Amino acid sequence: MSPLHPILGPATQLGFVVRDVEAAMRHWIEVFGVGPFICMERGVSQPPAVTWMRGRPVTVELKLAFGFMGDVQIELIQQTNDAPSPYTEFLAAGREGLQHFGFWAPDHARATQAVEAAGYERVYEIRVAGQDLPIIYYQSPALYGPMLEIVPPKWRRSREAVKAAVDGWSGAGEPVIRIDTYADFIARAGVTFD
């Protein structure tokens, strides 16, 4: 048994910011054998919800894709407008690839307090209507690595639904399942938030 106790538990998502989701999905499918991907053609919802970048409201338009490598969710993110966001900053710095580690923290308040005490800066918040806690992106101090994304525990059901859809793929046909938005996926999958 390891004496180490990570403050957030295991990372359950690797988030990659890319310029072209279609090319990124092809690479993951053909090179790594990861698939199928569920591709949300028009992001989270339409119209896109307001999010908060360093305390200022922004409207970020996205194309997203989700797959799994074992139990780790692979998220591919292509921003389709130029609103300020962690994604545009990442690309503007000349980077493309692994941008964040995602954690579905069982205790949201404890997780946010722990990472803030460790020197991480709250940069981006996704506040979803009907949800009491935001999804938060934290900037890593100095050169410690990718951003951290803290996802409230209620969102585990949406992650479970994506995993079930990927695992339920028959293997026949195109290894990309296309859907308009994440909100549509949640509705079709019958996801409830408890």
Backbone as JSON Lines, residues from 0, in Angstrom:
{"i":0,"aa":"M","n":[0.84,-1.18,0.0],"ca":[0.0,0.0,0.0],"c":[0.89,1.24,0.0]}
{"i":1,"aa":"S","n":[0.61,2.15,-0.87],"ca":[1.4,3.37,-0.98],"c":[1.11,4.3,0.19]}
{"i":2,"aa":"P","n":[2.15,4.91,0.77],"ca":[1.93,5.87,1.84],"c":[1.49,7.24,1.29]}
{"i":3,"aa":"L","n":[1.49,7.4,-0.03],"ca":[1.11,8.67,-0.63],"c":[-0.4,8.78,-0.72]}
{"i":4,"aa":"H","n":[-0.9,9.96,-0.45],"ca":[-2.34,10.19,-0.47],"c":[-2.62,11.42,-1.34]}
{"i":5,"aa":"P","n":[-2.93,11.21,-2.63],"ca":[-3.19,12.35,-3.5],"c":[-4.4,13.13,-3.01]}
{"i":6,"aa":"I","n":[-4.31,14.45,-3.07],"ca":[-5.38,15.28,-2.52],"c":[-6.68,15.18,-3.31]}
{"i":7,"aa":"L","n":[-6.63,14.72,-4.55],"ca":[-7.83,14.66,-5.37],"c":[-8.24,13.25,-5.77]}
{"i":8,"aa":"G","n":[-7.47,12.26,-5.4],"ca":[-7.74,10.92,-5.88],"c":[-7.16,10.77,-7.29]}
{"i":9,"aa":"P","n":[-7.49,9.7,-7.98],"ca":[-6.91,9.49,-9.31],"c":[-7.52,10.42,-10.37]}
{"i":10,"aa":"A","n":[-6.66,10.84,-11.3],"ca":[-7.18,11.59,-12.46],"c":[-8.0,10.63,-13.29]}
{"i":11,"aa":"T","n":[-9.19,11.05,-13.65],"ca":[-10.07,10.17,-14.42],"c":[-10.3,10.69,-15.83]}
{"i":12,"aa":"Q","n":[-9.67,11.81,-16.15],"ca":[-9.79,12.36,-17.5],"c":[-8.5,13.05,-17.9]}
{"i":13,"aa":"L","n":[-8.13,12.85,-19.16],"ca":[-7.03,13.6,-19.76],"c":[-7.66,14.48,-20.83]}
{"i":14,"aa":"G","n":[-7.51,15.79,-20.7],"ca":[-8.12,16.73,-21.63],"c":[-7.08,17.28,-22.6]}
{"i":15,"aa":"F","n":[-7.32,17.09,-23.88],"ca":[-6.41,17.53,-24.93],"c":[-7.05,18.67,-25.72]}
{"i":16,"aa":"V","n":[-6.35,19.78,-25.83],"ca":[-6.81,20.89,-26.66],"c":[-6.15,20.73,-28.02]}
{"i":17,"aa":"V","n":[-6.97,20.72,-29.05],"ca":[-6.47,20.49,-30.41],"c":[-7.07,21.52,-31.36]}
{"i":18,"aa":"R","n":[-6.42,21.69,-32.48],"ca":[-6.93,22.62,-33.5],"c":[-7.98,21.94,-34.39]}
{"i":19,"aa":"D","n":[-7.94,20.6,-34.46],"ca":[-8.82,19.87,-35.36],"c":[-9.26,18.56,-34.68]}
{"i":20,"aa":"V","n":[-10.46,18.55,-34.14],"ca":[-10.97,17.37,-33.44],"c":[-11.04,16.17,-34.37]}
{"i":21,"aa":"E","n":[-11.44,16.39,-35.62],"ca":[-11.56,15.27,-36.56],"c":[-10.21,14.57,-36.75]}
{"i":22,"aa":"A","n":[-9.16,15.36,-36.97],"ca":[-7.81,14.78,-37.14],"c":[-7.35,14.11,-35.84]}
{"i":23,"aa":"A","n":[-7.66,14.73,-34.7],"ca":[-7.25,14.15,-33.42],"c":[-7.95,12.81,-33.17]}
{"i":24,"aa":"M","n":[-9.26,12.74,-33.46],"ca":[-9.97,11.46,-33.3],"c":[-9.35,10.39,-34.19]}
{"i":25,"aa":"R","n":[-9.07,10.73,-35.43],"ca":[-8.46,9.76,-36.36],"c":[-7.15,9.23,-35.79]}
{"i":26,"aa":"H","n":[-6.33,10.14,-35.26],"ca":[-5.04,9.72,-34.69],"c":[-5.25,8.76,-33.52]}
{"i":27,"aa":"W","n":[-6.13,9.12,-32.59],"ca":[-6.37,8.26,-31.44],"c":[-6.91,6.9,-31.87]}
{"i":28,"aa":"I","n":[-7.79,6.89,-32.86],"ca":[-8.38,5.64,-33.34],"c":[-7.33,4.79,-34.07]}
{"i":29,"aa":"E","n":[-6.62,5.39,-35.02],"ca":[-5.71,4.64,-35.88],"c":[-4.38,4.3,-35.23]}
{"i":30,"aa":"V","n":[-3.86,5.17,-34.38],"ca":[-2.55,4.94,-33.77],"c":[-2.66,4.23,-32.43]}
{"i":31,"aa":"F","n":[-3.6,4.67,-31.6],"ca":[-3.71,4.12,-30.25],"c":[-4.81,3.07,-30.11]}
{"i":32,"aa":"G","n":[-5.66,2.93,-31.12],"ca":[-6.76,1.98,-31.03],"c":[-7.81,2.39,-30.01]}
{"i":33,"aa":"V","n":[-7.91,3.68,-29.73],"ca":[-8.89,4.19,-28.79],"c":[-10.13,4.59,-29.57]}
{"i":34,"aa":"G","n":[-11.27,4.1,-29.15],"ca":[-12.51,4.43,-29.81],"c":[-13.57,3.44,-29.39]}
{"i":35,"aa":"P","n":[-14.79,3.73,-29.67],"ca":[-15.23,4.87,-30.46],"c":[-15.16,6.16,-29.65]}
{"i":36,"aa":"F","n":[-15.3,7.26,-30.35],"ca":[-15.44,8.57,-29.73],"c":[-16.88,9.02,-29.9]}
{"i":37,"aa":"I","n":[-17.38,9.7,-28.89],"ca":[-18.66,10.38,-29.0],"c":[-18.31,11.84,-29.28]}
{"i":38,"aa":"C","n":[-18.72,12.32,-30.43],"ca":[-18.37,13.67,-30.87],"c":[-19.59,14.57,-30.74]}
{"i":39,"aa":"M","n":[-19.46,15.61,-29.94],"ca":[-20.5,16.62,-29.77],"c":[-20.19,17.75,-30.74]}
{"i":40,"aa":"E","n":[-20.87,17.73,-31.88],"ca":[-20.55,18.63,-32.99],"c":[-20.62,20.12,-32.63]}
{"i":41,"aa":"R","n":[-21.57,20.47,-31.74],"ca":[-21.73,21.88,-31.39],"c":[-21.57,22.11,-29.89]}
{"i":42,"aa":"G","n":[-20.65,21.36,-29.3],"ca":[-20.26,21.6,-27.92],"c":[-21.23,21.14,-26.87]}
{"i":43,"aa":"V","n":[-21.28,21.9,-25.79],"ca":[-22.05,21.52,-24.63],"c":[-23.54,21.76,-24.84]}
{"i":44,"aa":"S","n":[-23.88,22.94,-25.36],"ca":[-25.29,23.27,-25.57],"c":[-25.4,24.35,-26.63]}
{"i":45,"aa":"Q","n":[-26.62,24.52,-27.11],"ca":[-26.9,25.59,-28.07],"c":[-28.11,26.37,-27.58]}
{"i":46,"aa":"P","n":[-28.0,27.68,-27.45],"ca":[-26.77,28.45,-27.61],"c":[-25.8,28.12,-26.48]}
{"i":47,"aa":"P","n":[-24.5,28.38,-26.71],"ca":[-23.52,28.08,-25.66],"c":[-23.81,28.89,-24.4]}
{"i":48,"aa":"A","n":[-23.65,28.26,-23.26],"ca":[-23.84,28.94,-21.99],"c":[-22.68,29.89,-21.72]}
{"i":49,"aa":"V","n":[-22.94,30.9,-20.91],"ca":[-21.88,31.8,-20.48],"c":[-21.01,31.06,-19.47]}
{"i":50,"aa":"T","n":[-19.71,31.18,-19.62],"ca":[-18.74,30.64,-18.66],"c":[-17.94,31.83,-18.12]}
{"i":51,"aa":"W","n":[-17.03,31.56,-17.2],"ca":[-16.32,32.66,-16.52],"c":[-14.82,32.45,-16.62]}
{"i":52,"aa":"M","n":[-14.15,33.36,-17.31],"ca":[-12.69,33.33,-17.47],"c":[-12.09,34.44,-16.62]}
{"i":53,"aa":"R","n":[-11.36,34.04,-15.59],"ca":[-10.77,35.0,-14.66],"c":[-11.8,36.03,-14.18]}
{"i":54,"aa":"G","n":[-12.98,35.52,-13.85],"ca":[-14.04,36.35,-13.29],"c":[-14.88,37.12,-14.28]}
{"i":55,"aa":"R","n":[-14.57,37.01,-15.57],"ca":[-15.33,37.75,-16.58],"c":[-16.18,36.78,-17.4]}
{"i":56,"aa":"P","n":[-17.41,37.16,-17.72],"ca":[-18.27,36.27,-18.5],"c":[-17.8,36.18,-19.95]}
{"i":57,"aa":"V","n":[-17.77,34.96,-20.47],"ca":[-17.38,34.7,-21.86],"c":[-18.3,33.63,-22.45]}
{"i":58,"aa":"T","n":[-18.42,33.64,-23.75],"ca":[-19.19,32.6,-24.44],"c":[-18.22,31.83,-25.33]}
{"i":59,"aa":"V","n":[-17.94,30.62,-24.93],"ca":[-16.97,29.76,-25.61],"c":[-17.71,28.73,-26.44]}
{"i":60,"aa":"E","n":[-17.4,28.67,-27.72],"ca":[-18.01,27.69,-28.61],"c":[-17.0,26.57,-28.86]}
{"i":61,"aa":"L","n":[-17.49,25.34,-28.79],"ca":[-16.61,24.17,-28.82],"c":[-17.13,23.08,-29.74]}
{"i":62,"aa":"K","n":[-16.21,22.22,-30.12],"ca":[-16.51,20.9,-30.68],"c":[-15.75,19.95,-29.78]}
{"i":63,"aa":"L","n":[-16.44,18.93,-29.25],"ca":[-15.86,18.03,-28.26],"c":[-15.94,16.59,-28.72]}
{"i":64,"aa":"A","n":[-15.02,15.78,-28.23],"ca":[-15.1,14.34,-28.45],"c":[-14.6,13.63,-27.19]}
{"i":65,"aa":"F","n":[-15.3,12.53,-26.85],"ca":[-14.96,11.76,-25.66],"c":[-14.78,10.3,-26.03]}
{"i":66,"aa":"G","n":[-13.7,9.71,-25.55],"ca":[-13.45,8.29,-25.69],"c":[-12.83,7.79,-24.4]}
{"i":67,"aa":"F","n":[-12.46,6.55,-24.36],"ca":[-11.84,5.99,-23.16],"c":[-10.62,5.15,-23.52]}
{"i":68,"aa":"M","n":[-9.57,5.31,-22.73],"ca":[-8.4,4.44,-22.78],"c":[-8.42,3.7,-21.45]}
{"i":69,"aa":"G","n":[-8.96,2.49,-21.46],"ca":[-9.22,1.8,-20.2],"c":[-10.31,2.54,-19.47]}
{"i":70,"aa":"D","n":[-10.05,2.92,-18.21],"ca":[-11.02,3.67,-17.43],"c":[-10.77,5.17,-17.45]}
{"i":71,"aa":"V","n":[-9.76,5.6,-18.18],"ca":[-9.44,7.03,-18.25],"c":[-10.15,7.64,-19.45]}
{"i":72,"aa":"Q","n":[-10.92,8.68,-19.18],"ca":[-11.63,9.36,-20.26],"c":[-10.66,10.27,-21.01]}
{"i":73,"aa":"I","n":[-10.71,10.19,-22.34],"ca":[-9.95,11.08,-23.21],"c":[-10.92,12.12,-23.74]}
{"i":74,"aa":"E","n":[-10.65,13.39,-23.46],"ca":[-11.48,14.48,-23.96],"c":[-10.66,15.27,-24.98]}
{"i":75,"aa":"L","n":[-11.23,15.46,-26.15],"ca":[-10.61,16.26,-27.2],"c":[-11.44,17.53,-27.34]}
{"i":76,"aa":"I","n":[-10.78,18.68,-27.28],"ca":[-11.46,19.97,-27.25],"c":[-10.95,20.84,-28.39]}
{"i":77,"aa":"Q","n":[-11.85,21.27,-29.25],"ca":[-11.53,22.24,-30.29],"c":[-12.42,23.45,-30.06]}
{"i":78,"aa":"Q","n":[-11.83,24.6,-29.75],"ca":[-12.62,25.8,-29.61],"c":[-12.87,26.37,-31.0]}
{"i":79,"aa":"T","n":[-14.12,26.73,-31.28],"ca":[-14.48,27.17,-32.64],"c":[-14.74,28.67,-32.73]}
{"i":80,"aa":"N","n":[-14.53,29.39,-31.64],"ca":[-14.53,30.85,-31.7],"c":[-13.29,31.36,-30.98]}
{"i":81,"aa":"D","n":[-13.13,32.66,-30.89],"ca":[-11.89,33.18,-30.3],"c":[-12.09,33.82,-28.93]}
{"i":82,"aa":"A","n":[-13.15,33.44,-28.22],"ca":[-13.4,33.97,-26.87],"c":[-12.24,33.6,-25.95]}
{"i":83,"aa":"P","n":[-11.92,34.46,-24.99],"ca":[-10.87,34.12,-24.03],"c":[-11.24,32.85,-23.25]}
{"i":84,"aa":"S","n":[-10.31,31.94,-23.14],"ca":[-10.54,30.69,-22.43],"c":[-9.21,30.02,-22.14]}
{"i":85,"aa":"P","n":[-9.2,28.99,-21.3],"ca":[-7.96,28.24,-21.11],"c":[-7.48,27.6,-22.41]}
{"i":86,"aa":"Y","n":[-8.43,27.31,-23.31],"ca":[-8.1,26.63,-24.57],"c":[-7.39,27.58,-25.54]}
{"i":87,"aa":"T","n":[-7.93,28.8,-25.69],"ca":[-7.28,29.75,-26.59],"c":[-5.92,30.18,-26.04]}
{"i":88,"aa":"E","n":[-5.81,30.3,-24.72],"ca":[-4.51,30.65,-24.13],"c":[-3.49,29.54,-24.39]}
{"i":89,"aa":"F","n":[-3.91,28.32,-24.27],"ca":[-3.03,27.17,-24.49],"c":[-2.52,27.16,-25.93]}
{"i":90,"aa":"L","n":[-3.43,27.35,-26.88],"ca":[-3.03,27.37,-28.3],"c":[-2.17,28.59,-28.62]}
{"i":91,"aa":"A","n":[-2.52,29.75,-28.04],"ca":[-1.76,30.98,-28.3],"c":[-0.33,30.87,-27.79]}
{"i":92,"aa":"A","n":[-0.1,30.03,-26.79],"ca":[1.24,29.8,-26.27],"c":[2.03,28.83,-27.14]}
{"i":93,"aa":"G","n":[1.44,28.44,-28.27],"ca":[2.13,27.55,-29.21],"c":[2.01,26.09,-28.86]}
{"i":94,"aa":"R","n":[1.07,25.75,-27.99],"ca":[0.92,24.37,-27.57],"c":[-0.32,23.75,-28.21]}
{"i":95,"aa":"E","n":[-0.32,22.44,-28.25],"ca":[-1.46,21.64,-28.64],"c":[-1.22,20.28,-28.0]}
{"i":96,"aa":"G","n":[-2.25,19.71,-27.39],"ca":[-2.09,18.41,-26.74],"c":[-2.66,18.44,-25.34]}
{"i":97,"aa":"L","n":[-2.02,17.7,-24.42],"ca":[-2.52,17.55,-23.05],"c":[-2.59,18.92,-22.36]}
{"i":98,"aa":"Q","n":[-3.8,19.32,-22.0],"ca":[-4.02,20.63,-21.4],"c":[-4.49,20.54,-19.95]}
{"i":99,"aa":"H","n":[-5.24,19.49,-19.61],"ca":[-5.68,19.37,-18.22],"c":[-5.87,17.92,-17.79]}
{"i":100,"aa":"F","n":[-5.77,17.73,-16.46],"ca":[-6.15,16.49,-15.8],"c":[-7.53,16.76,-15.18]}
{"i":101,"aa":"G","n":[-8.49,15.88,-15.43],"ca":[-9.83,16.04,-14.87],"c":[-10.04,15.12,-13.69]}
{"i":102,"aa":"F","n":[-10.66,15.66,-12.64],"ca":[-10.95,14.9,-11.42],"c":[-12.42,15.06,-11.06]}
{"i":103,"aa":"W","n":[-13.13,13.95,-10.89],"ca":[-14.49,13.97,-10.36],"c":[-14.34,13.82,-8.85]}
{"i":104,"aa":"A","n":[-14.24,14.94,-8.17],"ca":[-13.94,14.94,-6.74],"c":[-15.18,14.6,-5.92]}
{"i":105,"aa":"P","n":[-15.1,13.62,-5.01],"ca":[-16.26,13.28,-4.2],"c":[-16.66,14.4,-3.24]}
{"i":106,"aa":"D","n":[-15.69,15.25,-2.85],"ca":[-15.98,16.39,-1.97],"c":[-15.44,17.63,-2.67]}
{"i":107,"aa":"H","n":[-16.32,18.33,-3.37],"ca":[-15.94,19.49,-4.19],"c":[-15.27,20.58,-3.36]}
{"i":108,"aa":"A","n":[-15.86,20.93,-2.23],"ca":[-15.31,21.99,-1.39],"c":[-13.92,21.63,-0.89]}
{"i":109,"aa":"R","n":[-13.75,20.41,-0.44],"ca":[-12.44,19.97,0.07],"c":[-11.4,19.98,-1.05]}
{"i":110,"aa":"A","n":[-11.8,19.53,-2.24],"ca":[-10.87,19.49,-3.37],"c":[-10.44,20.9,-3.77]}
{"i":111,"aa":"T","n":[-11.4,21.83,-3.87],"ca":[-11.03,23.19,-4.27],"c":[-10.15,23.85,-3.21]}
{"i":112,"aa":"Q","n":[-10.45,23.64,-1.95],"ca":[-9.62,24.2,-0.87],"c":[-8.21,23.63,-0.92]}
{"i":113,"aa":"A","n":[-8.1,22.33,-1.17],"ca":[-6.79,21.67,-1.19],"c":[-5.92,22.18,-2.33]}
{"i":114,"aa":"V","n":[-6.5,22.31,-3.53],"ca":[-5.66,22.76,-4.64],"c":[-5.31,24.24,-4.52]}
{"i":115,"aa":"E","n":[-6.24,25.03,-3.98],"ca":[-5.92,26.45,-3.76],"c":[-4.84,26.6,-2.7]}
{"i":116,"aa":"A","n":[-4.88,25.79,-1.65],"ca":[-3.84,25.82,-0.62],"c":[-2.49,25.37,-1.18]}
{"i":117,"aa":"A","n":[-2.51,24.54,-2.23],"ca":[-1.27,24.07,-2.86],"c":[-0.74,25.06,-3.9]}
{"i":118,"aa":"G","n":[-1.42,26.21,-4.05],"ca":[-0.92,27.25,-4.94],"c":[-1.52,27.3,-6.32]}
{"i":119,"aa":"Y","n":[-2.59,26.54,-6.55],"ca":[-3.23,26.56,-7.86],"c":[-4.2,27.75,-7.94]}
{"i":120,"aa":"E","n":[-4.24,28.39,-9.1],"ca":[-5.06,29.57,-9.31],"c":[-6.33,29.22,-10.07]}
{"i":121,"aa":"R","n":[-7.48,29.62,-9.52],"ca":[-8.77,29.42,-10.18],"c":[-8.82,30.33,-11.4]}
{"i":122,"aa":"V","n":[-9.02,29.73,-12.59],"ca":[-8.96,30.49,-13.84],"c":[-10.3,30.49,-14.58]}
{"i":123,"aa":"Y","n":[-10.99,29.37,-14.6],"ca":[-12.14,29.21,-15.48],"c":[-13.23,28.45,-14.75]}
{"i":124,"aa":"E","n":[-14.49,28.93,-14.87],"ca":[-15.61,28.26,-14.22],"c":[-16.73,28.03,-15.22]}
{"i":125,"aa":"I","n":[-17.26,26.83,-15.16],"ca":[-18.42,26.47,-15.96],"c":[-19.56,26.28,-14.96]}
{"i":126,"aa":"R","n":[-20.48,27.22,-14.96],"ca":[-21.63,27.17,-14.06],"c":[-22.83,26.71,-14.87]}
{"i":127,"aa":"V","n":[-23.36,25.57,-14.54],"ca":[-24.45,24.98,-15.3],"c":[-25.76,25.22,-14.58]}
{"i":128,"aa":"A","n":[-26.76,25.69,-15.34],"ca":[-28.09,25.93,-14.76],"c":[-28.6,24.67,-14.08]}
{"i":129,"aa":"G","n":[-29.12,24.83,-12.87],"ca":[-29.66,23.7,-12.13],"c":[-28.62,22.95,-11.32]}
{"i":130,"aa":"Q","n":[-27.37,23.32,-11.45],"ca":[-26.3,22.68,-10.68],"c":[-25.8,23.66,-9.63]}
{"i":131,"aa":"D","n":[-25.55,23.19,-8.42],"ca":[-25.14,24.09,-7.35],"c":[-23.63,24.34,-7.31]}
{"i":132,"aa":"L","n":[-22.84,23.49,-7.96],"ca":[-21.38,23.65,-7.92],"c":[-20.83,23.77,-9.35]}
{"i":133,"aa":"P","n":[-19.85,24.64,-9.56],"ca":[-19.28,24.8,-10.9],"c":[-18.18,23.77,-11.18]}
{"i":134,"aa":"I","n":[-17.95,23.56,-12.46],"ca":[-16.75,22.86,-12.92],"c":[-15.66,23.94,-12.94]}
{"i":135,"aa":"I","n":[-14.51,23.66,-12.34],"ca":[-13.47,24.69,-12.19],"c":[-12.16,24.2,-12.79]}
{"i":136,"aa":"Y","n":[-11.51,25.09,-13.56],"ca":[-10.17,24.85,-14.06],"c":[-9.19,25.65,-13.22]}
{"i":137,"aa":"Y","n":[-8.1,25.0,-12.84],"ca":[-7.04,25.65,-12.05],"c":[-5.73,25.64,-12.85]}
{"i":138,"aa":"Q","n":[-5.05,26.78,-12.81],"ca":[-3.72,26.91,-13.41],"c":[-2.7,26.35,-12.44]}
{"i":139,"aa":"S","n":[-1.82,25.5,-12.93],"ca":[-0.78,24.93,-12.09],"c":[0.27,25.99,-11.75]}
{"i":140,"aa":"P","n":[0.77,25.98,-10.51],"ca":[1.84,26.92,-10.18],"c":[3.13,26.55,-10.91]}
{"i":141,"aa":"A","n":[3.86,27.56,-11.32],"ca":[5.16,27.38,-11.98],"c":[5.08,26.35,-13.11]}
{"i":142,"aa":"L","n":[5.93,25.36,-13.07],"ca":[6.03,24.39,-14.16],"c":[5.55,23.01,-13.72]}
{"i":143,"aa":"Y","n":[4.55,22.94,-12.88],"ca":[4.11,21.66,-12.35],"c":[3.27,20.84,-13.31]}
{"i":144,"aa":"G","n":[2.9,21.41,-14.44],"ca":[2.18,20.59,-15.4],"c":[0.87,21.18,-15.86]}
{"i":145,"aa":"P","n":[0.02,20.33,-16.41],"ca":[-1.25,20.77,-16.98],"c":[-2.17,21.4,-15.93]}
{"i":146,"aa":"M","n":[-3.2,22.06,-16.42],"ca":[-4.23,22.58,-15.53],"c":[-4.94,21.41,-14.87]}
{"i":147,"aa":"L","n":[-5.65,21.71,-13.79],"ca":[-6.51,20.73,-13.12],"c":[-7.95,21.14,-13.37]}
{"i":148,"aa":"E","n":[-8.81,20.18,-13.63],"ca":[-10.23,20.43,-13.75],"c":[-10.92,19.67,-12.63]}
{"i":149,"aa":"I","n":[-11.67,20.41,-11.8],"ca":[-12.4,19.79,-10.7],"c":[-13.87,19.75,-11.12]}
{"i":150,"aa":"V","n":[-14.4,18.53,-11.23],"ca":[-15.78,18.33,-11.67],"c":[-16.6,17.91,-10.45]}
{"i":151,"aa":"P","n":[-17.74,18.59,-10.2],"ca":[-18.57,18.22,-9.05],"c":[-19.03,16.77,-9.14]}
{"i":152,"aa":"P","n":[-19.25,16.15,-7.98],"ca":[-19.61,14.72,-7.96],"c":[-20.89,14.39,-8.72]}
{"i":153,"aa":"K","n":[-21.84,15.33,-8.81],"ca":[-23.08,15.06,-9.53],"c":[-22.83,14.7,-10.99]}
{"i":154,"aa":"W","n":[-21.73,15.19,-11.55],"ca":[-21.44,14.95,-12.97],"c":[-20.93,13.55,-13.25]}
{"i":155,"aa":"R","n":[-20.71,12.74,-12.21],"ca":[-20.23,11.37,-12.45],"c":[-21.21,10.59,-13.32]}
{"i":156,"aa":"R","n":[-22.49,10.89,-13.2],"ca":[-23.49,10.17,-13.99],"c":[-23.32,10.43,-15.48]}
{"i":157,"aa":"S","n":[-22.95,11.65,-15.85],"ca":[-22.74,11.93,-17.27],"c":[-21.5,11.19,-17.77]}
{"i":158,"aa":"R","n":[-20.46,11.13,-16.94],"ca":[-19.26,10.37,-17.3],"c":[-19.6,8.89,-17.46]}
{"i":159,"aa":"E","n":[-20.39,8.36,-16.53],"ca":[-20.81,6.95,-16.6],"c":[-21.61,6.69,-17.88]}
{"i":160,"aa":"A","n":[-22.46,7.65,-18.28],"ca":[-23.26,7.47,-19.5],"c":[-22.38,7.46,-20.74]}
{"i":161,"aa":"V","n":[-21.36,8.32,-20.76],"ca":[-20.44,8.32,-21.9],"c":[-19.69,6.98,-21.95]}
{"i":162,"aa":"K","n":[-19.23,6.51,-20.81],"ca":[-18.52,5.23,-20.75],"c":[-19.43,4.09,-21.22]}
{"i":163,"aa":"A","n":[-20.7,4.09,-20.8],"ca":[-21.63,3.04,-21.21],"c":[-21.88,3.08,-22.72]}
{"i":164,"aa":"A","n":[-21.98,4.28,-23.28],"ca":[-22.21,4.41,-24.73],"c":[-21.0,3.92,-25.51]}
{"i":165,"aa":"V","n":[-19.8,4.23,-25.03],"ca":[-18.58,3.78,-25.69],"c":[-18.46,2.26,-25.57]}
{"i":166,"aa":"D","n":[-18.69,1.73,-24.37],"ca":[-18.59,0.29,-24.15],"c":[-19.67,-0.48,-24.92]}
{"i":167,"aa":"G","n":[-20.81,0.17,-25.17],"ca":[-21.91,-0.49,-25.87],"c":[-21.82,-0.45,-27.38]}
{"i":168,"aa":"W","n":[-20.78,0.19,-27.9],"ca":[-20.61,0.27,-29.35],"c":[-20.4,-1.13,-29.92]}
{"i":169,"aa":"S","n":[-21.07,-1.43,-30.99],"ca":[-21.03,-2.78,-31.57],"c":[-19.73,-3.11,-32.28]}
{"i":170,"aa":"G","n":[-18.97,-2.1,-32.63],"ca":[-17.74,-2.33,-33.39],"c":[-17.97,-2.28,-34.88]}
{"i":171,"aa":"A","n":[-19.2,-2.15,-35.28],"ca":[-19.53,-2.07,-36.71],"c":[-19.62,-0.61,-37.13]}
{"i":172,"aa":"G","n":[-19.11,-0.34,-38.3],"ca":[-19.23,1.01,-38.85],"c":[-18.21,1.98,-38.32]}
{"i":173,"aa":"E","n":[-18.49,3.23,-38.54],"ca":[-17.6,4.33,-38.17],"c":[-17.41,4.39,-36.65]}
{"i":174,"aa":"P","n":[-16.15,4.47,-36.18],"ca":[-15.91,4.52,-34.73],"c":[-16.06,5.92,-34.15]}
{"i":175,"aa":"V","n":[-16.97,6.71,-34.73],"ca":[-17.3,8.03,-34.21],"c":[-18.82,8.11,-34.13]}
{"i":176,"aa":"I","n":[-19.32,8.3,-32.93],"ca":[-20.75,8.46,-32.7],"c":[-21.01,9.96,-32.63]}
{"i":177,"aa":"R","n":[-21.79,10.47,-33.56],"ca":[-22.0,11.93,-33.64],"c":[-23.33,12.32,-33.01]}
{"i":178,"aa":"I","n":[-23.26,13.4,-32.26],"ca":[-24.46,13.95,-31.62],"c":[-24.3,15.47,-31.64]}
{"i":179,"aa":"D","n":[-25.39,16.18,-31.63],"ca":[-25.31,17.64,-31.78],"c":[-24.6,18.29,-30.6]}
{"i":180,"aa":"T","n":[-25.1,18.06,-29.37],"ca":[-24.51,18.7,-28.2],"c":[-24.44,17.72,-27.03]}
{"i":181,"aa":"Y","n":[-23.64,18.08,-26.04],"ca":[-23.55,17.29,-24.82],"c":[-24.9,17.26,-24.12]}
{"i":182,"aa":"A","n":[-25.62,18.4,-24.14],"ca":[-26.96,18.44,-23.54],"c":[-27.88,17.42,-24.2]}
{"i":183,"aa":"D","n":[-27.8,17.3,-25.53],"ca":[-28.61,16.29,-26.24],"c":[-28.22,14.89,-25.8]}
{"i":184,"aa":"F","n":[-26.92,14.64,-25.66],"ca":[-26.46,13.32,-25.23],"c":[-27.02,12.99,-23.85]}
{"i":185,"aa":"I","n":[-26.93,13.94,-22.92],"ca":[-27.42,13.72,-21.56],"c":[-28.91,13.41,-21.57]}
{"i":186,"aa":"A","n":[-29.66,14.17,-22.37],"ca":[-31.11,13.94,-22.45],"c":[-31.4,12.56,-23.03]}
{"i":187,"aa":"R","n":[-30.75,12.19,-24.11],"ca":[-30.99,10.88,-24.74],"c":[-30.59,9.73,-23.84]}
{"i":188,"aa":"A","n":[-29.51,9.93,-23.07],"ca":[-29.03,8.86,-22.18],"c":[-29.85,8.79,-20.9]}
{"i":189,"aa":"G","n":[-30.74,9.76,-20.67],"ca":[-31.57,9.75,-19.47],"c":[-30.78,10.03,-18.2]}
{"i":190,"aa":"V","n":[-29.71,10.82,-18.32],"ca":[-28.88,11.13,-17.15],"c":[-29.65,12.01,-16.18]}
{"i":191,"aa":"T","n":[-29.63,11.6,-14.91],"ca":[-30.19,12.42,-13.85],"c":[-29.06,12.8,-12.91]}
{"i":192,"aa":"F","n":[-29.18,13.97,-12.33],"ca":[-28.16,14.45,-11.41],"c":[-28.72,14.39,-10.0]}
{"i":193,"aa":"D","n":[-28.03,13.65,-9.13],"ca":[-28.52,13.51,-7.75],"c":[-27.64,14.25,-6.78]}
